[in-house]
Amino acid sequence: MDGFLYTVTKRLIDVIGSIVFMLLFLPIGIVVAIAIVLDTPGPVFADTPERVGKNGIPFKLYKFRSMVINAHVKLRTDPKLRLLYKEYKRNSYKLHDDPRVTTVGHFIRKHSLDELPQFVNVLKGDMSLVGPRPYYSDELVEQQRKYPHTKDLVKVVLSARPGITGHWQVSGRSEVNFDKRIKLDADYVQQKSLPLDLFIMLKSPWAMISGKGAV
């Protein structure tokens, strides 16, 4: 498909799809929000730093809070979590048995319910329904230092809008290391295929229900 036609069609699908999904998941979102408030003190939405979007432009990603307040800062500054932070970086910025995750957080993270507010990001144009993973800036710097051969792949990935779901999410999710993950994302961006988008969207509900690979 022609690049311009693909871009226009994909954006149209994003706008219509995000509105439909927001309406469909609204009851679940309300239940999740209430559960978060009842579980631990703090805001309903996560206070995470900005992510790197298309062309390297940072944006605020909306997520339901699944961790204690200031979890992102605490991991990087609390001396008690120093070893945990090393493990976090060593494991491609993912943690199993993360002590910062709340009781409700474990459930909503496993089934990707914490990501429901990202439909707002799609509607705003920060993200797409399907696309590469939205990375933290320091994560990209650290991982390219660890995997220097991925620098060109990162440039390819940052040429597209990040997605709520993507190729690596339905191909192993958090079980995939950065070098393999960024290769999957770069391959996706270079294909520019609406059938591939549809295939990924059709596989995504099972990834949510099963919670396979989620942390």
N, C-alpha and C positions, 0 to 999 in steps of 0.2 A: 504494500500500500504506500502511496505517495506520503512523504513525511508531513507535509502541511495538512493533508486530509486526515492522516492518523491523529495529529495533534488536536485538530478541531473536533473530530469525532470523540476522541478520548475525553476531552474537556466537557463535552456535552453529556457523555455518559456519567462523568464524575458529578456534575451538577444535579442531574436528574436522580442518579443513584443515591447520592448523599441525602437528598431530601426524602426519598422513599425509605431509606434505611433509618434515618432519624425518627420518622413517624412510627416505623415498625418496632424499633427498639426503645421507644420512649418509656413504655411501662417498665421494662427491665431496668432502664437507666434510673428511673425514680426509686425503684426498690434498692438498687445498688447504692444510690446516694444516701438513702435512709439508713441502710446497714452500716455504711462508713461512719455516719454521725453517731450511731448507737455503739459502735465498736470501740472507737478511740477518739479522744479530743483532737480537734484540728479541722482544717478546711476539707471540703469534699473533693476538691481538685488538687492534684499533685503540684508541688512547688519546685519542679525540676528546672534546670537551666535550659537555655534555648538550644535547639537542634540546628544542624546545618542543612539548609534547603537547596533548591535548584540554584545553580551557579554560585554556590557557596554562601548564599544569603541566609543569615540566621532567622529563625522564627520560633514563636512560642507554641509548643505542642501541648494540646489539651489531653489530660488523662485523669481518670478517677484516682484518688490517692489510695495507694495500696501499702504504704510504708508509714513509719513514724514521721513526725514533723522534722524538717531539715535533714532528711535521710541522706541526700546527695552530699551536702556539706559535711555532715558528721563522718561519712565514710572517708573523706579526704583529709580531715583535720583532727579527728578524735584519736589520741594516742592508743586507746584501747582497741581501736579497729585497724591499727597499722598492718597487722598480718592479714587481715581480711581484705584490705585494699590491695595488697600485693597479689593475693589470690584472685581478686576481681580483675586486675590487669592481665594476669597470667592466663586466665580463662576467657580471653576475648571479651572482657567487660560484661561477664555474666557470673552470677553466684548461685550455687545450690545451697539450700538451707540458710538463707540470708536472715540474720536475726532482726533486721530492720523491718521486715515484712509483717504486717498485722494479721490477725486471724482472718478477717474478711479479705484482706489483701491476698492471702494464699489462694483463696477460691477464685477471686476475680482475675488474678494473673494467670492461673492455670487455664482458664477458659477465655482469656483475652477480653473479658468484660471491662477491664480498666481502660481499654482503648476505644470504647464507644464514643466518647466526646470528640474523637478525631474526625468524625464526620463534619464537624464545624470547620476544622482545618481544610478539609476537602472543598467545602462550599466557599471558603475564603480564597482558595487558590494556592494555599501553602503546600498542599499535599494532593495526591491522587488516590483513588480507591486501590489501585494496584501500582506498585513501584518499589524502588529500593528501600532498604531500611533507613529511617532518619537517624543519623549518627550525632553524637556529641562532638564538639570541636576537639576537645582534648583526647577523645577516643580515637579520632582519625589520625591525629598527630602521633600518638603513642603506638597505634597499630601499624602505621606505615614505617615507623622506626623498627618495629619488630619484624615486619614483613616488607622489606624495601622493594620487592618485586611487584607490589600491588599499587604503586604510585600512579601508573598510567590507568589502571582499572578504576581507581578512586576518581580520577578526572572524568572518566566516562559516566560513572554513577552520579556524580554531581551535576551532570548536564540534564538530568531529568528530575521531575518532582518526586520526592519520597512518597511511599505508599503506606496505607493502613495494613495491607497484606502484600505479599510479594513472593517471588520465586523461591527464595531460601526458606521462608516461613512454612510453605507447604511441602518443602523437601527436606525437613529435618529440624527447622526452627532453631532453637538455642543450642541444639546438639552440634551445629555446624560451626567450625572455627572461622575467624575473620577472613583468612586468605581464601577459603572455599566459599564463604558467604559473599565476599565482594566480587568474586569471579561469577557466581550465579547472578548477582545483581547486574553486573556489567553485561553479561550475555543477554539478560532480559532487555536492558536499555537498547542494545545494538539491534535486537530483532525487530522492535517496534511492530508488534503483532497483536491485533485485536483478538484473534482466536486464542492466543496465549493468555491475554488478559482474562478472557472468559474462562479458560481452563483453570487458571489460578483462583478466580472467584468461586468457581464451582467446588474446588477442593478446600477452600478456606473454612466453610462451616464444619467440616469434619475435624480440621485442626483445632478449632475452637472447642468442639464438644469433647474430643478425646484428650485435649490438653497435652498431647505428645510433644516432648521436648521443651515445654514451657518452664520458666523459672521465675 
